[in-house]
Amino acid sequence: MDEGLSAPVGAPYAVQLRGIWVRLGRDAVLRGLDLDVAVGEAVTLLGRNGAGKTTLLRLLASALSPVRGEGRLFGYDLRDRRSVREHVHLLGHELGLYPDLTPAENLTFALRMHGQPGDVAAALARVGLEQAAGRRVRFLSAGMKKRLMLARLLLLARPLTLVDEPFANLDADGRQLALEVLQEARQAGCTLIIAAHEPELSLQVAERAVLLDGGVVQ
Ligand SMILES: Nc1ncnc2c1ncn2[C@@H]1O[C@H](COP(=O)(O)OP(=O)(O)OP(=O)(O)O)[C@@H](O)[C@H]1O
């Protein structure tokens, strides 16, 4: 986990959001949200179901645009999607997984898309998926898919790495593995934002909790 993790020189903040509004369908999900995250900081994003955690992560990954407000990531304007995408990676749920490809094929493809080298077999072994490496992703259990997400994190962590629910669906060993992988990303220099419903776990990696409620940080 050492590729491309250095933040741009002179950027004290990985994230600066001011007055961000995001609308999904008829509802405003984020309602004037402000957030600062320093370079190298690890923050856990908490909030009830539907509070807007995934929406905020998608905004930061430049998969959604605000209808109002300003944002900068490492000093780049949030609207500069190319620069943002070079520095940010979002890992979550079944995002970016191709169900008809095997875990090994998925990881190889993801590395190729990012123009990055990486040891797919080692990453799969690390997350305990070597036996399932040749099975199609659609036939994996929810916990196995989560382990595949952790393998992607090992291979594709970026200066700002956004992780959506890394502990969900995992057994006790898997949760421990998730903690170790997140710690490694942190030690490699990543700024981390971790959306989770298990603050007792995520606060083992993050030094700060941010509670999302009513479309703003409380
Ligand atoms: N594509 C969409 N179209 C319309 N509304 C959406 C869409 N995606 C999410 N929403 C709504 O946006 C709100 C925030 O959803 P989001 O997934 O960001 O919440 P969350 O905090 O991540 O929840 P959870 O803890 O359940 O994962 C919810 O009310 C949800 O119904």
The ligand as an ORCA input file, in Angstrom:
! r2SCAN-3c Opt
* xyz 0 1
  N     -30.718      7.811     -5.938
  C     -31.480      8.389     -5.005
  N     -32.599      9.065     -5.340
  C     -33.366      9.657     -4.397
  N     -33.095      9.623     -3.080
  C     -31.998      8.954     -2.695
  C     -31.130      8.295     -3.616
  N     -30.109      7.726     -2.930
  C     -30.333      8.009     -1.632
  N     -31.465      8.744     -1.486
  C     -32.018      9.254     -0.222
  O     -31.042     10.103      0.361
  C     -31.069      9.985      1.770
  C     -29.655      9.709      2.264
  O     -29.247      8.416      1.814
  P     -27.770      7.875      2.113
  O     -27.638      6.583      1.399
  O     -26.794      8.951      1.833
  O     -27.846      7.640      3.694
  P     -26.833      6.904      4.664
  O     -26.585      7.825      5.813
  O     -25.644      6.428      3.923
  O     -27.729      5.685      5.168
  P     -27.338      4.183      5.642
  O     -26.796      4.305      7.032
  O     -28.674      3.508      5.629
  O     -26.371      3.602      4.660
  C     -32.087      8.905      2.106
  O     -33.288      9.533      2.477
  C     -32.270      8.165      0.808
  O     -33.579      7.686      0.702
*
